[in-house]
């Protein structure tokens, strides 16, 4: 299992939940406040969102091209690339 560390990324952006915004390049999402992240995986050509429950201080286990407003309850999210 690979451990994520801060030296693996060059950029960080605040994630704003949106049903229309697309992240290019896709980002790894760090979650500061536990909850559900409803996100579209970078490799999904159909654009189907997947709901993942993430603990505080955790990461969504795939790169995301969108973090949907609908059904996302996690807070303090940061996109890393």
Backbone as a ProteinNet text record, in pm:
[ID]
protein_1_A
[PRIMARY]
XXXXXXXXXXXXXXXXXXXXXXXXXXXXXXXXXXXXXXXXXXXXXXXXXXXXXXXXXXXXXXXXXXXXXXXXXXXXXXXXX
[TERTIARY]
84.3	0	88.7	60	136.4	85.5	177.4	141.3	153.9	53	56.9	132.2	225.3	299.5	296	320.5	308.4	409.3	522.6	621.8	586.9	473.5	431.6	358.7	326	242.8	307.8	285.2	339.7	235.4	106.9	0	-110.6	-169.9	-284.9	-387.3	-513.9	-622.2	-737.2	-807.6	-927.6	-1035.4	-1100.5	-1207.7	-1340.3	-1409.8	-1543.9	-1639.6	-1733.3	-1829.7	-1908.5	-1917.7	-1990.8	-2031.3	-2152.4	-2198.9	-2156.1	-2083.5	-2042.6	-1891.6	-1817.7	-1673.9	-1597.6	-1501.7	-1416.9	-1272.4	-1200.9	-1060.4	-970.8	-886.6	-790.5	-656.7	-557.3	-557.5	-641.4	-679.6	-753.9	-672.7	-742.1	-676.2	-701.9	-610	-631.4	-696.8	-805.8	-879.7	-847.6	-790.2	-767.8	-892.4	-939.3	-1059.6	-1023.4	-1047.4	-1019.1	-1132.7	-1256.1	-1374.5	-1449.8	-1460.7	-1518.8	-1655.2	-1682.5	-1812.1	-1806.4	-1910	-1920.2	-1867	-1784.7	-1739.9	-1801.4	-1883.1	-1947.1	-1866.3	-1781	-1685.8	-1685.7	-1642.4	-1628.9	-1482.6	-1453.7	-1316.6	-1257.5	-1128.3	-1061	-1071.1	-1068.7	-1068.2	-1204.7	-1311.6	-1445.8	-1496.4	-1495.9	-1540	-1689.1	-1768.3	-1911.9	-1942.5	-1849	-1870.8	-1964.3	-1970.2	-2058.2	-1992.1	-2065.2	-2012.3	-2017.3	-1919.2	-1908.2	-1906.1	-1990.4	-1993.6	-1899.5	-1806.6	-1708.4	-1712.5	-1721.8	-1715.3	-1568.7	-1525.2	-1384.7	-1373.3	-1283.7	-1264.9	-1186.4	-1193.5	-1114.5	-967.1	-896.3	-754.9	-728.6	-835.1	-820.6	-822.1	-810.1	-806.6	-910.6	-966.4	-1048.7	-951.7	-983.6	-886.8	-866.7	-907	-883.7	-874	-808.3	-801.1	-938.9	-974.2	-1108.9	-1104	-1200.2	-1213.9	-1328.3	-1416.3	-1523.8	-1554.5	-1587.8	-1641.8	-1780.1	-1879.9	-2017.8	-2070.7	-2151.6	-2218.7	-2326.4	-2397.9	-2504.2	-2447.3	-2494.4	-2459.7	-2322.2	-2242.3	-2112.2	-2132.4	-2092.5	-2106	-1970.4	-1861.3	-1728.7	-1695	-1605.5	-1566.9	-1414.6	-1369.3	-1226.7	-1146.5	-1194.8	-1131.2	-1024.9	-916.2	-805.3	-772.5	-757.5	-718.5	-568	-503.9	-359	-324.3	-226.5	-181.9	-33.9
-117.7	0	123.8	217.1	339.7	441	506.5	610.6	746.3	828.6	962.5	1055.8	1130.6	1229.6	1362.3	1469.1	1602.9	1628.4	1555.6	1583	1518.7	1452.8	1390.2	1486.9	1606.5	1698.8	1835.6	1901.2	2034.5	2144	2108.9	2208.7	2167.1	2267.8	2245	2354.6	2314.8	2410.8	2376.7	2478.9	2456	2397.5	2292.7	2229.8	2294.6	2342.7	2394.9	2294.9	2244.7	2148.7	2213.9	2143.4	2196.3	2081.5	2087.7	1986.4	2017.6	2128.7	2166.4	2185.5	2224.4	2248.9	2118.3	2122	2005.9	2044.1	1956.2	1980.9	1920.7	2004.8	1961.7	2022.8	1946.7	1801	1751.4	1624.1	1566	1576.5	1574.1	1594	1478.2	1460.3	1373.8	1462.1	1418.4	1501.3	1459.7	1556.7	1541.8	1595.4	1525.4	1564.4	1600.9	1726.4	1770.2	1742.6	1747	1722	1601.5	1497.8	1369.4	1384.5	1294.3	1292.2	1216.7	1233.2	1167.9	1262.6	1208.5	1282.3	1212.1	1284	1232.3	1287.9	1202.5	1251.1	1165.5	1227.3	1157	1116	986	940.3	991	1020.6	1073.7	979.6	849.5	754	708.6	769.6	726.5	809.5	753.5	830.1	865.6	787.8	815.2	930.2	962.2	1070.8	1037.3	909.8	867.1	895	960.7	993.4	871.3	865.9	759.4	824.9	775.5	829.1	748	818.1	754	822	743.3	798.6	808.3	929.8	954.2	1010.2	953.9	1007.4	1138.5	1215.1	1337.9	1302.8	1376.7	1350.7	1243.3	1197.4	1092.4	1147.2	1056.1	1089.2	1008.1	1064.4	987.5	892.7	763.8	666.4	664.1	770.4	780.9	927.9	956.8	1095.4	1137.4	1261.9	1311.2	1420.9	1413.7	1524.5	1617.2	1570.7	1654.6	1612.3	1711.6	1684.9	1747.5	1662.6	1706.8	1774.8	1876.7	1941.9	1849.7	1784.1	1692.9	1575.9	1555.6	1443.3	1450.8	1553.6	1566.1	1636.9	1569.9	1627.5	1655.6	1604.7	1629.1	1777.6	1823.1	1963.6	1976.9	2099.6	2132.5	2048.2	2043	1959.1	2038.3	1969.2	2028.3	1934.1	1990.4	1913.5	1919.2	1804.6	1795.2	1739.3	1802.9	1753.7	1778.7
0	0	0	-84.5	-94.6	6.6	74.5	170.1	102.5	116.6	58.3	151.1	94.3	172.2	99.4	171.9	113.8	2.4	-0.2	-104.2	-238.2	-247.2	-371.9	-464.7	-419.2	-496	-506.6	-620.4	-643.2	-625.9	-635	-630.2	-534.7	-471.4	-383.5	-409.2	-421.5	-442.7	-349	-306	-225.7	-316.1	-269.2	-346.1	-308.8	-410.6	-393.9	-459.2	-380.7	-435.2	-548.6	-661.1	-775.8	-867.5	-918.7	-1013.3	-1156.8	-1176.3	-1311.5	-1328.2	-1223	-1234.4	-1256.7	-1349.6	-1379.5	-1350	-1278.9	-1245.5	-1352.1	-1409.5	-1510	-1475.8	-1438.4	-1432.9	-1315.1	-1318.6	-1206	-1077.2	-965.1	-836	-740.2	-646.8	-531.9	-427.6	-367.1	-272.5	-129.3	-54.4	89.5	160	263.4	335.4	479.7	517.4	653.8	750.2	701.3	784	731	811.2	769.3	702.7	608.8	543.2	412.6	334.6	204	96.7	7.9	-110.7	-230.9	-304.4	-425.2	-542.3	-601.6	-701.3	-826.5	-936.6	-1064.3	-1080.1	-1090.3	-1109.4	-1240.7	-1239.4	-1358	-1477.4	-1453.2	-1563.1	-1610.7	-1563.5	-1602.2	-1719.2	-1840.4	-1956.6	-1953.4	-1878.2	-1870.2	-1774	-1684.8	-1590.5	-1476.6	-1439.2	-1329.9	-1195.3	-1107	-974.3	-882.6	-792.2	-693.1	-555.6	-464.4	-327.9	-240	-171.9	-86.1	50.5	157.7	292.8	332.5	371.1	401.3	543.2	625.8	760.9	756.2	861.7	870.9	858.4	774.6	752.9	649.3	579.9	479.8	338.5	243.9	102.4	27.6	-78.9	-171.2	-243	-256.6	-306.6	-458.9	-527.8	-671.8	-708.4	-822	-869.1	-919.4	-893	-924.5	-1029.2	-1122.2	-1217.2	-1179.1	-1089	-1035.9	-893.5	-809.6	-676.2	-675.1	-675.1	-691.2	-564.2	-582.9	-471	-414	-505	-465.2	-386	-265.2	-177.4	-112	-138.6	-71.6	61.6	170.4	304.5	369.4	312.7	367.8	356	442	443.1	442.7	428.7	433.3	333.6	209.8	107.4	30.7	-0.3	-76	-192	-310.9	-428.4	-446.2	-460	-474.5	-611.5	-675.4	-805.6	-822.8
[MASK]
+++++++++++++++++++++++++++++++++++++++++++++++++++++++++++++++++++++++++++++++++

